[in-house]
């Protein structure tokens, strides 16, 4: 894992596209702070100054109290992902390119939030979901739109 200003050796590009890879993990600010031995305020400042590009507010209601998630792949190899488009990054974060809808548990794992938060996001109209087969299903398209809206720029 690299810290700001450090570089890593070039990693060979995989033969598969980003979208075909398994979902890339998001991590919270506290995790990055521990990994980099920096205070959370420093990590948030790095997001604000675009030193960290791929970060999202996944809170139910956007506002001053944010729940920030950072794309772990950027932390490991920033030089490989900085030039990616938002759409490409969002596809890589979500994974499951062939699925039109995802179980709420899967969405919770992607966003690194509890199942109740996913239900709350649906109730708030932030993502679209329906209860079927004894579970909540979220449309992949609405998750893509959510992450596109909530990208911190």
C-alpha contacts under 8 A as a table, 3 or more apart, distances in Angstrom:
res1	aa1	res2	aa2	distance
1	X	75	X	6.14
1	X	76	X	4.35
1	X	77	X	7.28
2	X	6	X	5.70
2	X	7	X	6.52
2	X	8	X	6.80
2	X	75	X	6.16
2	X	76	X	5.65
2	X	77	X	6.99
3	X	6	X	5.57
3	X	36	X	6.52
3	X	75	X	7.31
4	X	51	X	7.39
7	X	77	X	7.88
7	X	79	X	7.66
8	X	77	X	6.76
14	X	17	X	7.40
16	X	20	X	6.23
16	X	21	X	6.95
17	X	20	X	5.31
17	X	21	X	6.76
18	X	21	X	5.46
18	X	88	X	7.25
18	X	91	X	7.49
18	X	92	X	5.48
19	X	22	X	7.91
19	X	88	X	7.20
19	X	91	X	5.36
19	X	92	X	5.01
19	X	95	X	5.97
19	X	96	X	7.83
19	X	97	X	6.24
20	X	92	X	7.79
20	X	95	X	6.84
20	X	96	X	7.54
20	X	97	X	6.63
21	X	92	X	6.93
21	X	95	X	6.50
22	X	92	X	7.57
22	X	95	X	5.37
22	X	96	X	7.11
23	X	92	X	5.78
23	X	93	X	5.05
23	X	94	X	5.14
23	X	95	X	4.06
23	X	96	X	7.07
23	X	110	X	7.25
24	X	71	X	7.22
24	X	72	X	7.12
24	X	73	X	6.77
24	X	92	X	5.94
24	X	93	X	4.57
24	X	94	X	7.01
24	X	95	X	7.21
24	X	110	X	7.87
25	X	71	X	6.24
25	X	72	X	5.73
25	X	73	X	7.43
25	X	93	X	6.47
25	X	110	X	6.46
26	X	69	X	5.63
26	X	70	X	5.21
26	X	71	X	4.59
26	X	72	X	5.54
26	X	93	X	7.38
26	X	110	X	6.72
26	X	111	X	6.38
26	X	112	X	6.56
27	X	31	X	6.38
27	X	32	X	7.27
27	X	69	X	5.27
27	X	70	X	5.24
27	X	71	X	6.47
27	X	72	X	6.18
27	X	112	X	6.91
28	X	31	X	5.48
28	X	32	X	6.75
28	X	67	X	7.82
28	X	68	X	6.03
28	X	69	X	4.64
28	X	70	X	6.15
28	X	112	X	7.77
29	X	32	X	5.20
29	X	33	X	6.09
29	X	40	X	6.14
29	X	43	X	6.65
29	X	44	X	7.42
29	X	68	X	6.39
29	X	69	X	6.52
29	X	70	X	7.07
30	X	33	X	4.97
30	X	34	X	6.24
30	X	40	X	6.08
31	X	34	X	5.23
31	X	35	X	6.19
32	X	35	X	5.01
32	X	36	X	5.98
32	X	40	X	7.93
32	X	43	X	7.30
33	X	36	X	5.31
33	X	37	X	5.55
33	X	38	X	4.84
33	X	39	X	5.58
33	X	40	X	5.35
33	X	43	X	6.48
34	X	37	X	4.97
34	X	38	X	6.67
34	X	39	X	7.96
35	X	38	X	7.98
38	X	42	X	6.32
38	X	43	X	7.13
39	X	42	X	5.37
39	X	43	X	6.81
40	X	43	X	5.07
40	X	44	X	6.26
41	X	44	X	5.08
41	X	45	X	6.10
42	X	45	X	4.96
42	X	46	X	6.20
43	X	46	X	5.02
43	X	47	X	6.43
44	X	47	X	5.07
44	X	48	X	6.22
45	X	48	X	4.89
45	X	49	X	6.12
46	X	49	X	5.14
46	X	50	X	6.07
46	X	51	X	4.94
46	X	52	X	5.68
47	X	50	X	5.06
47	X	51	X	5.90
47	X	52	X	4.76
47	X	53	X	6.48
47	X	55	X	7.05
47	X	152	X	7.65
48	X	51	X	7.69
48	X	52	X	7.99
48	X	153	X	7.52
49	X	52	X	7.65
50	X	53	X	5.24
50	X	153	X	7.33
52	X	55	X	7.15
52	X	74	X	7.73
53	X	74	X	7.95
53	X	82	X	7.09
53	X	152	X	7.93
53	X	153	X	7.42
54	X	70	X	5.96
54	X	71	X	5.71
54	X	74	X	7.09
54	X	151	X	7.15
54	X	152	X	7.43
55	X	68	X	6.60
55	X	69	X	5.50
55	X	70	X	4.35
55	X	71	X	6.35
55	X	151	X	5.95
55	X	152	X	5.61
56	X	67	X	7.97
56	X	68	X	5.47
56	X	69	X	5.28
56	X	70	X	6.56
56	X	147	X	6.85
56	X	150	X	5.30
56	X	151	X	4.46
56	X	152	X	5.28
57	X	62	X	7.31
57	X	66	X	5.73
57	X	67	X	5.26
57	X	68	X	4.57
57	X	69	X	6.47
57	X	150	X	5.39
57	X	151	X	6.73
57	X	152	X	6.77
58	X	66	X	7.29
58	X	67	X	5.40
58	X	68	X	6.21
58	X	69	X	6.99
58	X	111	X	7.06
58	X	147	X	7.97
58	X	150	X	6.88
59	X	62	X	5.99
59	X	65	X	7.94
59	X	66	X	5.75
59	X	67	X	4.95
59	X	68	X	7.70
60	X	117	X	6.98
60	X	120	X	6.50
60	X	121	X	5.32
60	X	124	X	7.07
60	X	126	X	7.44
61	X	124	X	7.79
62	X	65	X	7.49
62	X	66	X	6.73
63	X	66	X	6.43
69	X	111	X	7.37
69	X	112	X	7.77
71	X	74	X	5.66
71	X	75	X	7.11
71	X	93	X	7.38
72	X	75	X	5.14
72	X	76	X	6.52
73	X	76	X	5.14
73	X	77	X	6.12
73	X	78	X	7.31
73	X	81	X	7.58
74	X	77	X	5.32
74	X	78	X	4.43
74	X	79	X	7.91
74	X	80	X	7.74
74	X	81	X	6.06
74	X	82	X	7.45
75	X	78	X	5.91
77	X	80	X	5.61
77	X	81	X	6.96
78	X	81	X	5.43
78	X	82	X	5.86
79	X	82	X	5.85
79	X	83	X	7.91
80	X	83	X	7.25
81	X	84	X	5.31
81	X	89	X	7.92
84	X	88	X	6.16
84	X	89	X	6.39
85	X	88	X	5.12
85	X	89	X	6.25
86	X	89	X	5.11
86	X	90	X	6.04
86	X	148	X	7.24
87	X	90	X	5.15
87	X	91	X	6.16
87	X	148	X	7.61
88	X	91	X	5.18
88	X	92	X	6.22
89	X	92	X	4.99
89	X	93	X	6.07
90	X	93	X	4.99
90	X	94	X	6.11
90	X	144	X	6.51
90	X	147	X	6.80
90	X	148	X	7.39
91	X	94	X	5.27
91	X	95	X	5.70
91	X	97	X	7.22
91	X	144	X	7.49
92	X	95	X	5.24
93	X	110	X	7.14
94	X	97	X	7.93
94	X	110	X	6.30
94	X	144	X	7.79
96	X	99	X	5.50
97	X	100	X	7.98
99	X	102	X	6.86
99	X	140	X	7.04
100	X	139	X	5.92
100	X	140	X	5.34
100	X	141	X	7.19
101	X	137	X	6.19
101	X	138	X	5.32
101	X	139	X	4.09
101	X	140	X	4.95
101	X	141	X	7.92
102	X	106	X	6.29
102	X	107	X	6.65
102	X	137	X	5.46
102	X	138	X	5.19
102	X	139	X	6.21
102	X	140	X	6.32
103	X	106	X	5.27
103	X	107	X	6.51
103	X	135	X	7.27
103	X	136	X	6.06
103	X	137	X	4.55
103	X	138	X	6.17
104	X	107	X	5.00
104	X	108	X	6.09
104	X	115	X	6.50
104	X	118	X	6.31
104	X	119	X	7.60
104	X	135	X	7.55
104	X	136	X	5.41
104	X	137	X	5.55
104	X	138	X	6.18
105	X	108	X	4.98
105	X	109	X	6.24
105	X	115	X	6.03
106	X	109	X	5.06
106	X	110	X	6.22
107	X	110	X	5.00
107	X	111	X	6.11
107	X	118	X	7.07
107	X	138	X	7.54
108	X	111	X	5.22
108	X	112	X	5.47
108	X	113	X	4.85
108	X	114	X	5.72
108	X	115	X	5.67
108	X	117	X	7.70
108	X	118	X	6.17
109	X	112	X	4.87
109	X	113	X	6.61
110	X	113	X	7.96
113	X	117	X	6.20
113	X	118	X	7.26
114	X	117	X	5.37
114	X	118	X	6.85
115	X	118	X	5.16
115	X	119	X	6.43
116	X	119	X	4.99
116	X	120	X	6.07
117	X	120	X	4.83
117	X	121	X	6.05
118	X	121	X	5.03
118	X	122	X	6.36
119	X	122	X	5.13
119	X	123	X	6.17
119	X	136	X	7.72
120	X	123	X	4.92
120	X	124	X	6.00
121	X	124	X	5.10
121	X	125	X	6.27
121	X	126	X	5.16
121	X	127	X	5.87
122	X	125	X	5.12
122	X	126	X	5.86
122	X	127	X	5.00
122	X	128	X	5.58
122	X	129	X	5.91
123	X	126	X	7.66
124	X	127	X	7.84
125	X	128	X	6.57
126	X	142	X	7.94
126	X	146	X	6.46
127	X	138	X	7.11
127	X	139	X	7.66
127	X	142	X	5.09
127	X	143	X	5.97
127	X	146	X	6.36
128	X	138	X	5.67
128	X	139	X	5.90
128	X	142	X	5.64
128	X	143	X	7.83
129	X	136	X	6.49
129	X	137	X	5.24
129	X	138	X	4.08
129	X	139	X	6.06
130	X	136	X	5.62
130	X	137	X	5.37
130	X	138	X	6.65
131	X	134	X	6.74
131	X	135	X	5.36
131	X	136	X	4.34
131	X	137	X	6.12
132	X	135	X	5.47
132	X	136	X	6.28
132	X	137	X	6.94
138	X	142	X	7.40
138	X	143	X	7.45
139	X	142	X	5.39
139	X	143	X	6.57
140	X	143	X	5.06
140	X	144	X	6.21
141	X	144	X	5.04
141	X	145	X	6.24
142	X	145	X	4.99
142	X	146	X	6.00
143	X	146	X	4.94
143	X	147	X	6.19
144	X	147	X	5.33
144	X	148	X	6.16
145	X	148	X	5.01
145	X	149	X	6.14
146	X	149	X	5.19
146	X	150	X	6.06
147	X	150	X	5.00
147	X	151	X	5.92
148	X	151	X	5.59
